[in-house]
Amino acid sequence: PLEEVQRLLWGLNNAVLLQTSAGDMSVLMSSTARPISPENETDPFSAQVLLHRSDAKWLMNLNAKSYLYSVHVSNKFLIMPTLAATLYMLLMRFLNRDYATVFNMAESVVSDTDLTPEERQIFSQLAWLRRDTDPNAHACRLKISLATSASRTQMPCPWNVGKELEAYVGQRHSVLCSCRLTLEEEHLLLNQAVKSRACTGPLMANRLRALELLLSGGGGRLDVQYLEAPNVREFNSIVDESCFSKGIEIQNVLDQASFVTYKPPENMLGSATLQFINSVVDKGLALGAAAGTVGFLLCYELLTGSRDLKILTSDSVHTLGAVLTRMLPMKDMMRKNFLGSCLRALSSCGPEPGSGEWWYDMPDYYSMMLALTEESRHDQGQFMKFLGKVTDKFAIAEAQNKFLKILCEKMQANRQLIEMPGVLPVTTPPAAVAIQPRQCLGPITRLLEAAVVPRSRDQSASKLHLLPVH
């Protein structure tokens, strides 16, 4: 059917389909165009191919201006006439991200003699494909490396086999079954890479040992190696109950915080919220809110629901407040203090303030500040009012003092209702795992992630004995 032949032409923009009077079909593809894959930052997995038709050096090395591929009578594949034609087709298929075809073709691009200038320039074009980070691309590059390993002098692969192996092992669960290496192939590459120190680290050592146990046929115990845990101080590694302490010196709290510089944002929804969060992160957060930054007060308003900042209508402002709380400087949050303790207590609640909850009637900072500022101004004498801006500073300071006192009273009054987050337990991974014997893996339908794939290298035989390979 014509549809099957059209599949063979997919991505070959410099090819035409020919047919004789007897019905035999062929694909004629120009070799004068040097295929390259342009960088595309917006679509890193693009299959776009550019054909450079005026490369003088490329044209000078050509022995033939075109390649003629016969279509097999089954219409399932093309017959490769020469090594140069095979390499060019492999390159085109790889650029078009036809990974299954590339993987199957890899074993047919081997030469035990020196490459001609034409063949060498096509093979060197594979260097453009190092940017392709698709898991199947790593598998194809490893397959080509394995196929050409005996001809490394004539066909040096333009990529780092060790890095390709690390990427393949780490993303093996995402590789197509048609692009997976057999256990024997993977073991051969890994063994060589580990011995030459091209691959290091616990992941590679664990995988190599697992393959050795599987290939031995008897299974056994795998002593697992792990990366050294980073020395990171976790947010929940301390329990700070300073907000419940009696006799808190409000002046000491005010000395740690600069409430005067804080300007509350308007309620936002959608892209405006994203822009605001980006600006907050870019400027940085500080518990005491230094000039130009935000800290305690913004987190407090989000955690108590008095400020409505959402990207989607279904978002939780409490969750946003908890996230920003964990972005405050560790030097402030990892030492016990009243402001940090209040945020920790409020973060442990949620997800949203609601009627009947203890934090529902927490003081609204902004509205209270306005009311207390007006009250403070009203209580002052005529002389202080005459001072204008100086009066405002005194009034704001008095309002802040009253706000913190009320906050202290609220936290202490609800102490029994607040469950502070405790220190998270340290997870201890298993020191060893059991590897089942290879013959006990069961039939194909019972396998999970390490699915077996039927594969045969001799596709010309009249009968095939397909064995499962992992």
C-alpha positions in Angstrom: 0.0 0.0 0.0 1.1 3.5 -0.7 0.6 4.5 2.9 3.4 2.1 4.0 5.8 3.6 1.4 4.9 7.1 2.6 6.0 6.2 6.1 9.4 5.4 4.7 9.6 8.9 3.2 8.7 10.7 6.5 11.1 13.5 7.3 13.1 13.0 4.0 12.5 16.5 2.6 15.3 16.1 0.0 14.0 12.8 -1.5 11.6 11.8 -4.2 9.8 8.5 -4.8 10.4 6.8 -8.2 8.5 3.8 -9.7 9.4 1.8 -12.8 6.9 0.5 -15.4 7.2 -2.9 -13.6 6.0 -1.4 -10.3 9.4 -1.4 -8.5 9.9 1.6 -6.3 13.0 3.5 -5.2 13.8 6.5 -3.1 16.2 9.0 -4.7 17.7 11.3 -2.1 20.1 14.2 -2.8 23.4 14.0 -0.9 24.5 17.6 -1.8 22.7 19.0 1.2 24.4 18.9 4.6 21.7 18.2 7.2 21.9 20.1 10.5 19.7 20.5 13.5 19.3 24.2 14.6 19.1 25.1 18.3 15.6 25.8 19.3 15.4 27.2 22.9 11.5 27.3 22.8 11.3 23.7 21.6 14.4 21.6 22.7 12.8 18.4 21.2 12.1 19.9 17.8 12.5 17.6 14.8 13.3 20.5 12.5 16.1 19.8 9.9 17.9 22.4 7.9 19.6 21.5 4.6 22.7 23.4 3.9 23.1 23.2 0.1 26.1 25.5 -0.5 28.8 24.0 1.8 31.8 23.9 -0.6 33.8 21.5 1.6 30.8 19.1 1.9 30.3 19.1 -1.9 34.0 18.6 -2.6 34.1 15.3 -0.6 31.1 13.7 -2.3 31.6 10.7 -4.6 27.9 10.7 -5.6 25.4 13.6 -5.8 22.5 11.4 -4.7 21.7 8.0 -3.2 19.2 5.5 -4.6 17.5 3.3 -2.1 15.4 0.4 -3.4 12.1 -0.1 -1.6 11.8 -3.7 -0.4 8.9 -5.8 -1.9 7.3 -5.8 1.5 7.3 -2.0 1.5 8.5 -2.1 5.1 12.1 -0.9 4.7 14.7 0.6 2.3 17.7 -1.3 1.0 20.9 0.5 1.6 23.3 0.5 -1.4 26.5 1.8 0.2 28.0 2.7 3.6 27.8 6.4 2.7 24.1 6.0 1.8 23.5 4.1 5.1 25.2 6.8 7.2 23.3 9.6 5.5 20.0 7.8 6.1 20.9 7.2 9.7 21.7 10.9 10.1 18.4 11.9 8.6 16.4 9.5 10.8 18.3 10.7 13.9 17.6 14.4 13.1 13.9 13.5 12.6 13.9 11.7 16.0 12.9 8.4 14.5 14.8 6.6 17.3 13.5 3.1 16.7 14.8 3.1 13.1 18.1 4.6 14.2 18.5 1.9 16.9 17.9 -0.9 14.3 20.2 0.7 11.8 23.1 1.1 14.2 24.6 -2.3 13.6 24.8 -1.7 9.8 27.0 1.4 9.9 30.2 -0.3 10.7 33.4 -0.3 8.7 36.6 -2.1 9.4 38.5 0.0 6.9 39.3 3.7 6.8 36.3 5.8 6.0 36.3 7.8 2.7 36.1 11.6 3.0 32.4 11.4 2.1 31.7 8.8 4.8 33.8 10.6 7.4 32.0 13.9 7.0 28.6 12.3 7.3 29.6 10.4 10.4 31.1 13.5 12.0 27.7 15.2 11.6 26.4 13.0 14.4 28.2 15.5 16.7 25.2 17.8 16.1 23.0 15.3 17.9 24.8 15.5 21.2 22.3 18.3 22.2 19.4 15.8 21.9 18.7 14.8 25.5 15.7 12.5 24.8 16.2 9.2 26.7 15.9 7.3 23.5 18.6 9.5 21.9 21.0 8.4 24.7 20.1 4.8 23.9 20.8 5.3 20.2 24.2 6.9 20.7 25.2 4.0 23.0 24.0 1.5 20.4 26.2 3.2 17.8 29.1 3.3 20.2 28.7 -0.4 20.8 28.4 -1.3 17.1 31.5 0.7 16.2 33.6 -0.3 19.2 35.8 -2.6 17.1 36.4 0.2 14.6 37.1 3.0 17.1 40.1 4.2 15.1 38.2 4.5 11.9 34.9 5.6 13.5 35.5 7.7 16.7 32.2 8.6 18.2 31.8 12.3 18.8 30.3 12.0 22.3 31.3 11.0 25.8 30.2 7.4 26.3 30.4 7.7 30.1 28.0 10.6 30.2 25.7 8.9 27.8 25.6 5.8 30.0 24.9 7.9 33.1 21.9 9.5 31.3 20.7 6.2 30.0 20.8 4.4 33.3 19.1 7.3 35.1 16.3 7.5 32.5 16.1 3.9 31.5 12.4 3.7 32.6 11.6 6.3 29.9 13.3 4.5 27.0 11.2 2.8 24.4 11.3 -1.0 24.5 12.5 -0.9 20.8 15.5 1.2 21.9 16.7 -0.6 25.0 20.0 -2.3 25.2 20.1 -5.9 26.1 21.5 -6.8 29.6 24.6 -8.1 27.9 25.1 -4.9 25.9 24.5 -2.6 28.9 26.9 -4.7 31.1 29.6 -4.6 28.4 29.5 -0.8 28.1 29.1 -0.3 31.9 32.0 -2.6 32.7 34.3 -0.8 30.3 33.2 2.6 31.5 33.6 1.9 35.2 37.0 0.3 34.7 38.2 3.3 32.7 36.6 5.6 35.3 34.5 7.2 32.5 31.6 6.5 34.8 31.7 7.0 38.6 29.2 7.2 41.4 26.8 5.0 43.3 24.2 4.8 40.6 26.5 3.3 38.1 28.1 0.9 40.6 24.7 -0.3 41.7 23.6 -0.9 38.2 26.7 -2.7 37.2 26.5 -5.0 40.2 22.8 -5.7 39.5 23.6 -6.6 35.9 26.3 -9.0 37.1 23.9 -10.8 39.4 21.2 -11.0 36.7 23.7 -12.3 34.1 25.1 -14.9 36.5 21.7 -16.5 36.5 21.5 -17.1 40.3 20.6 -13.6 41.5 21.8 -12.7 45.0 22.2 -9.8 47.4 23.1 -6.4 46.2 24.8 -4.1 48.7 23.4 -0.7 47.7 25.7 2.3 47.6 24.2 5.8 48.2 25.3 9.3 47.5 26.6 11.1 50.6 23.7 13.1 52.1 24.2 16.8 51.8 24.6 18.7 55.0 21.5 20.8 54.8 19.6 22.4 57.6 16.0 21.6 57.0 13.2 24.0 57.9 11.6 21.5 60.2 14.8 20.5 61.9 14.1 22.7 64.9 10.9 23.3 67.0 10.5 27.0 67.9 7.9 27.8 70.5 9.1 31.3 71.2 5.7 32.8 70.3 4.1 31.1 73.3 6.6 32.4 75.8 5.4 34.9 78.4 7.2 38.1 79.1 8.2 38.8 75.5 9.9 42.2 75.1 8.0 43.9 72.3 10.9 46.4 71.8 13.3 43.5 71.1 10.9 42.3 68.4 10.7 45.7 66.9 14.4 46.0 66.9 14.5 42.9 64.6 11.9 44.1 62.2 11.4 47.1 60.0 7.6 47.3 59.7 7.7 51.0 58.5 9.0 50.1 55.1 6.3 47.5 54.4 3.6 48.4 51.8 0.9 45.8 51.5 0.2 44.6 48.0 -3.3 44.9 46.5 -5.4 41.7 46.1 -4.4 40.1 42.8 -5.4 37.2 40.6 -3.7 35.6 37.6 -0.6 37.0 35.9 -0.4 40.0 38.2 0.2 37.6 41.1 3.0 35.8 39.1 4.7 39.2 38.4 4.5 40.1 42.1 5.9 36.8 43.3 8.7 37.1 40.7 9.6 40.6 42.0 9.5 39.4 45.6 11.9 36.5 44.9 14.2 38.7 42.8 14.5 41.3 45.5 14.8 38.7 48.2 12.9 38.1 51.4 14.0 39.0 55.0 12.3 38.2 58.2 12.6 41.8 59.4 11.9 43.2 55.9 14.9 45.4 55.1 14.4 48.3 52.7 13.0 47.1 49.4 12.2 43.6 50.6 9.3 41.9 52.3 9.2 39.3 55.0 7.2 38.6 58.1 4.2 40.9 57.4 3.6 39.5 53.8 3.9 35.9 55.0 1.7 36.7 58.0 -1.1 38.2 55.9 -1.1 35.3 53.5 -1.1 32.7 56.2 -4.0 34.4 58.0 -5.9 35.0 54.8 -6.1 38.8 55.1 -4.3 39.3 51.8 -5.7 37.6 48.7 -3.0 36.7 46.1 -3.9 33.9 43.8 -2.8 32.7 40.4 -5.9 30.5 39.9 -9.2 31.0 41.7 -8.8 27.6 43.3 -5.3 28.4 44.8 -4.7 28.6 48.5 -3.2 31.8 49.8 -2.2 29.9 53.0 -0.1 27.5 50.8 1.6 30.5 49.1 2.4 32.0 52.5 3.8 28.7 53.8 6.1 28.5 50.7 7.3 32.1 51.1 7.9 31.4 54.8 10.3 28.6 53.8 12.1 31.0 51.5 13.1 33.3 54.3 16.8 33.4 55.1 17.9 30.3 57.0 20.0 32.5 59.4 16.7 34.0 60.6 14.5 30.9 60.6 17.0 28.5 62.1 17.4 30.6 65.3 14.6 30.8 67.8 12.7 34.1 67.7 9.2 35.4 68.1 8.5 36.4 64.5 9.8 33.2 63.0 7.9 31.1 65.6 4.6 32.8 64.7 5.1 32.0 61.1 5.9 28.4 61.9 2.8 28.1 64.0 0.6 29.6 61.3 2.2 27.4 58.6 1.2 24.3 60.5 -2.5 25.2 60.1 -4.5 25.4 57.0 -5.1 25.1 54.2 -7.3 28.1 54.5 -8.5 30.2 57.4 -12.2 29.6 58.0 -15.0 30.3 60.5 -14.6 28.5 63.8 -10.8 28.0 63.6 -8.5 29.6 66.1 -6.6 31.7 63.6 -9.8 33.1 62.0 -9.8 36.1 64.4 -6.1 36.8 64.2 -5.5 40.6 63.9 -5.5 42.0 60.4 -2.3 43.9 60.2 -3.1 46.5 57.7 -6.6 47.4 58.9 -5.4 47.4 62.5 -2.5 49.7 61.6 -4.8 52.2 59.9 -7.2 52.2 62.9 -4.4 52.4 65.5 -2.5 55.0 63.6 -5.6 57.3 63.5 -6.3 56.6 67.2 -2.7 57.4 68.1 -2.8 60.6 66.1 -6.1 61.6 67.8 -4.6 61.0 71.3 -1.6 63.2 70.7 -1.4 66.9 71.5 -1.6 69.9 69.2 2.2 70.4 69.3 3.0 66.9 68.1 0.3 67.1 65.4 2.1 70.3 64.2 5.2 68.3 63.6 3.6 66.4 60.6 5.8 63.6 59.4 7.5 63.2 62.8 4.0 62.7 64.3 3.3 59.9 61.7 6.5 58.0 62.7 5.6 58.1 66.4 2.0 57.1 65.6 3.1 54.1 63.4 5.6 53.0 66.0 2.8 53.0 68.7 0.5 51.1 66.3 3.1 48.5 65.7 3.6 48.1 69.4 -0.1 47.5 70.0 -0.3 45.1 67.0 2.5 42.9 68.4 1.0 42.9 71.9 -2.3 41.7 70.5 -0.5 39.1 68.4 1.3 37.8 71.5 -1.9 37.6 73.4 -3.6 35.6 70.6 -0.8 33.1 70.3 -0.6 32.5 74.0 -4.4 32.3 74.4 -4.6 29.6 71.7 -1.5 27.6 72.8 -3.5 24.4 73.5 -5.0 24.5 70.0 -1.8 24.9 68.1 0.2 21.8 67.1 3.7 22.9 66.2 5.4 20.8 63.5 7.9 18.4 65.0 11.3 17.4 63.7 11.0 15.1 60.7 12.4 11.6 61.2 15.5 10.7 59.3 14.8 8.1 56.6 17.2 5.2 56.6 17.3 3.4 53.1 17.9 -0.3 52.9 21.5 -1.4 53.0 20.9 -4.2 50.5 18.2 -5.5 48.1 17.6 -9.0 46.7 18.1 -9.6 43.0 15.9 -12.4 41.7 17.5 -15.0 39.4 17.0 -14.2 35.7 15.0 -17.3 35.0 12.5 -16.3 37.7 11.5 -13.1 36.1 8.5 -14.8 34.5 6.8 -14.4 31.1 6.7 -11.0 29.3 3.2 -10.2 30.4 4.2 -10.4 34.1 7.1 -8.1 33.9 6.9 -4.5 35.0 9.4 -1.8 34.3 12.2 -4.0 33.1 10.0 -5.3 30.3 11.6 -7.9 28.1 11.7 -7.3 24.4 11.8 -9.9 21.6 14.7 -9.2 19.3 16.6 -11.0 16.6 19.7 -9.8 14.8 19.2 -12.1 11.8 16.1 -10.8 10.1 16.7 -12.7 6.8 16.1 -16.2 8.3 13.0 -18.1 7.3 12.4 -19.0 11.0 13.2 -17.0 14.1 13.6 -18.3 17.6 12.8 -15.2 19.7 14.2 -15.1 23.2 13.3 -12.5 25.8 16.0 -10.0 26.5 16.0 -7.4 29.2 
